[in-house]
Amino acid sequence: MQLKLGGKIVKEKNFEQLFKIIDYLLDNNLDKCLEFYKNLVLQGDSKIEDYIVLGKLCRKKGDYKRSIKLFETVLADARLKGWLRGYVKRELLRSYYSYGDYEKVIDISNDIKRKDEDIYKILADAYSNTLNFKRAVSAYKKLEKISGRSFKREVAYSYFTVSNKYDETSKEYIRLIKKGLKYYERSRRGNMALIKHYYKRGEKKHTISLIDEFVEKELMKSDNDLIELEKIYYEFGDIEDYASKILYRYRLNEKNIFFVLYLINFYNKMNKSEKALTLLKQTAEEYGVKRLIARKYLEFEPNIITKEILDDNNYKCLKCDNLFNEYSDICPICNHIETMRPY
């Protein structure tokens, strides 16, 4: 049986295949969809577009090497012309980016004439990851013009990333950190780097001042930030003075989970476990139970049942909603910057 679609004759078999694919996609069954296209290719009953879809599905499932191989196979086909050829090049670039071969991303991008927002974003990230911050900044600024959106965080992180090439006490290192902070002044990473620079140079007054500012502005995003800063503060000042500053900030904002976690650790060290437990319970009752609070509570009152039902995740990315057990400045799934919060 043959059917007409848009004036063209389409075989019933092709319709059957199309509806199968639609069903898999509507059911969000990528595994079945992937299996279907693999069989098409293996049976030799496939067209160029089948290879392209299979390449995209492999990338979606994290099989980046196979995705790259499929797109390179399609590009080697002499029949591939015009718009479709450009499309496959962009897909190959995306697969190399997902695979983490940033040099190859840059190389392929030079052969792509029409670059859209997505390509400029990938290219800017690739430059940043290969420590070519001048081109990264240029690409992000180009992206801002095209999209009308701000990429100040990304520009800042380009400077922070390239600063890793230099010693933390060097003038070039701090120049790049400060330049990045001009774009994103509330960056956790940038401000932590600034503090460590002056600490390693032995500049007591400046270090203490920057730590005080970090706490006052509530720039911490990881449960370890205040503990790490305490160690630096201890080298130059009184640890109880540091704790009193955090206690003062906590009273201004009792919802800040990082102030709570720090004070609990501090009270424990000062043999004031009852005070720590009271603070834990008060926080849980008034502001809800985050995983970090629940775990801390289990240190005081171990409970086998609670341990069993408590998952390993402590942080959630505000952009992609994925969960993680540890904080990361850049989300490993969606690559957004400093978007993780306690879960």
N, C-alpha and C positions, 0 to 999 in steps of 0.2 A: 504493500500500500504506500502511496505517495501523497503528501499534503502540500498545499501552497502556503508560503509565508512571505509576505512582502513581494509578491509577484514571482518568487523563486520556488522551484520544486525542492522539497526537503524530504528525505527518506524517513519512514516511520521509525527506523532503528535510531536515527539521530535524535528524533523527538523523545524516544524512550530514555536515551542517555541523558539528554538535557533535563528531563523531569526528575531523573534519579539524582542528579547533581543538585538540583534545586531543593529536593527533599532533604538531602544530607546537610546542605547549608542552612536551611530553615531550622533543622533540628540541632544545629551547631555541632554536627558530627564530623569533625575534620579528619578523624582517623579513617572513616568509611570513604570519605571523599578522596583522601590520599591513596587508599587502596585501589579505588576505582581507576584513577588516572595511572597508577603504576601498572595495572593490568593492561590498560590500553596501550601503553608504551611497550610493554614486554611482548604483547601479541602482534605488534607491528601495525595495529589498527588505529594509528594516531596521526594527528596533523600538528603543524607547528604550534598552534595555540594550545594544544594539549600539553606539550613540553613546557610552555610558558606557565600555564596554570599549575602544573606539577612542581615547577621550580619555586613558585610563590608558596605553595602548600608546604614544601620541604623547609623553606625558610621559616614559615610560621611555626612549624613543629621543632625548630632548632637544629635541623639537619643542614647546616650551612654549606658544608663541602659538596653535598649532592646538589644543592640548589645552585651553587656556582657552576658546577659541571654541566648541569642542564642548560643554563643560560648561555654558557660558552659554546655548547654544542649547537644551540639555535643560532647564535651569531655567526657560526662558521658556515651556515647554510646560505648559499649564493642567492636563493630566492627571496631572502629577507630584504625588503626595500623600505625606503621612506620612513613614514611615521612609526611603523611597527619596529623597525630596526632601532630607532631612537628609544622607543619604549623598553625594549629588551636590554639596551645598554644601561638605562636607569635602574632596571630591576637587578641587573648584575652588580651595579654599584651598591645598591641597598644590601645585597647578600654579602658582598665583601665587607661592608660596614658592620653588619651584624656579626660577621666572623672575626672582626677586629683587625683586618689587614688594611690599615689606614693609608699606607703608601700606595696600594693598588687602587683605593678609592680616589685618591688625588690624580693618579695616572688616568683612570677611566674618565674622570670628570673633565679632563682637558679635551676629550673627544665628544663631549655632549654640548651641542650648540644651544639648545633651549633649556635653561636651568630654571626650575620652579622653586617655590619656597622650601619644599622638603629637601631638594638636592642641595640648596645653599646651606641649609641647616646641617646636613650630613657632612658637607665639604668643610664648613667652619669647624665642626667637631673633629674632623680628621686632621686638619691643620693644627688644632689645639693639642691633639694626642701625639702628633709628631713634633711637638715643641716649636712649630713655626708660628709663633704668636702674632707676628705682624700680619701675615695672611689670614690668620684666624679672625683677628679683630676686623680686618677689612671685609671679610666674608659676612661676619655678624652685622656690621654696619650696613652692608648691601641688603642683607635680609631685613633689617629694620625698615629700610626704604620701600622694599617690595611689599612687605606684609602690613606695615603701619603699626607693628607691635614692638615692644621694648625687649631687647636682649642684653640688658645691662649685666645681669647675673652671668650670662655666658661669656661676655667680654671680660668681666672680672676674673672668671675662672681660667680664661686663657692666660692671663698674666700670672695667676697663682700657679698654674701648671708649669709654665716655663721657668718660674722661679726655682723649681726643684733642681735645675741644672747647677745652681750656685750654692755655695756654703751659706748656712743660715745666718752667719755673722757678717756677711759681705755687704758692701754698699749696693751692688747690683741686685742682690736678693731683696733687700728692703725697698729699693726703688720700685721694683716690680710689684711687691706686695701693696705698697702705698698707692701705686697707679691703679691696681685692681680695686682697692677700697674706695677710690674716687667714683667708680661705677656702681659699686654695691657695698655701701658703708656698713650695713648690718650683717655682713657675711661672717658666719661662725669661723669658717676656715681662715679667712683673711685676718681677722682679729686675733685668733689663736696664734697665727704665724707671727704677727706683730709682737705679741707678748713674749713669745719664745726667743725672738731675735734680741730684744733688749735684755732679757734674762741671761742669755748666753754671753752677752757682752758685759754682763755684770753691772748694768745700770739700774740700781735698786729703786730710786725714786720714780723713774719712768715706768718701770715694770709694775710696781705697786699701783701707780695711777691708772695704768691700762687695765689691770685686773679689776680695780674698783669700778671702772667704766663698763667693763664687760658684764659685771654682776648687775650694776645699776640699770643698764639697758636691756637686761635679760636676754643676752645673745646665745646662751647655752641651748643646745638642741640634743645633746647626748647625755645619758645618765652618768657618764664618766667625766664630763667637762669640769664640773666644780671640784671633783676629787683631784684631777690633774692640776688645776690652778692652785689648789691648796698646797700641793707639794712645792710649787714654785714660790708661793707666798711664804711658806715655812722657812725657805732659805734666807729670806730678807726680813721677815716680820714675825709677829706673834700670831700663832694659829687661832687663839681665842679671839683675837681682834678680827680676824677673817670671818670666823663663825658668827660673831656678833653682827657683822655687816650683812651677812646672809639672813640672819634672823630678822633684822630690820626690814630687809627687802621682802622676806616671807610675810611679815605682818601687813605689808602693803598689798601683797598679792598672794593670798593663801592657795590659789588655784595652781600656782606654778609647781608642777610635780618635781622638778629638779631641785628646788629649794627644800621641799619635803624630804626627798631621798638623801640629800646632803646632811640635813639636820639629824635625821635618824642615824646615819653613820657616825656623826659627831657625838651624839648623845651616847651611843654604844661605847665609843672610845673613852668617854668620860664616866663610864660605869653608871649611866642613867637610863637603863633599859626600859624602866617603867614609863619614863617620859617619852621615849622613842615610840613605844607601843601605843601610848595614848594619842600621839600625833598621827600615827598610822591609822588608827580606828577613826579618828576625827576626820581625816582626809577622805577615807573611804565612804564614810556616812554622808558627808556634805557635798563631795564633788565626784563621787563614783569611783569604781574600782578599775584602775588601769592594770595591765599585766605586771608592770614593774612594781606597783604597790602590792599586788597579790603575792608576788614572789618574795618581796621583802617581809611581808606578814608571815609567810611560811617559815622564815628563819627564826621567828619568835615562837610560833605555835605550829609545828609540823602537823600536816594533815594528809594522810595517804590518799583519801578520796579527792581532795582538792588538787593534789599534785597530778593525779591521773587525768583529770579533765582539763587542766591548764595546759594550753598548747605552748609551743616554743616562741611564738611571735610576741615581740614587744613594741614594734614600730609599724606604722602604716603610712604609705605614701599618699599625700593629699591629692596628687594628680591622677595616679593610675589605680589607687585603692589596693595595691598589692601589699602583703604583710611580710615583715622581716624580723629576725630575732635580734639583729644588731643594727645600730645606727650607721648610716653612710651619707656622706655629703651629697653624693650623686646617686639617684635611684638606679640600681642595676637593670631595671626593667624599662622604664620610660625615659631615663637620662635627665630628668628634671633635677634642678639644683636646690639642695637644702629644703626639701619638701616633706621629709619624714617627721612624724610626730608620734609621741607615746600612744600605744593602742590599748 
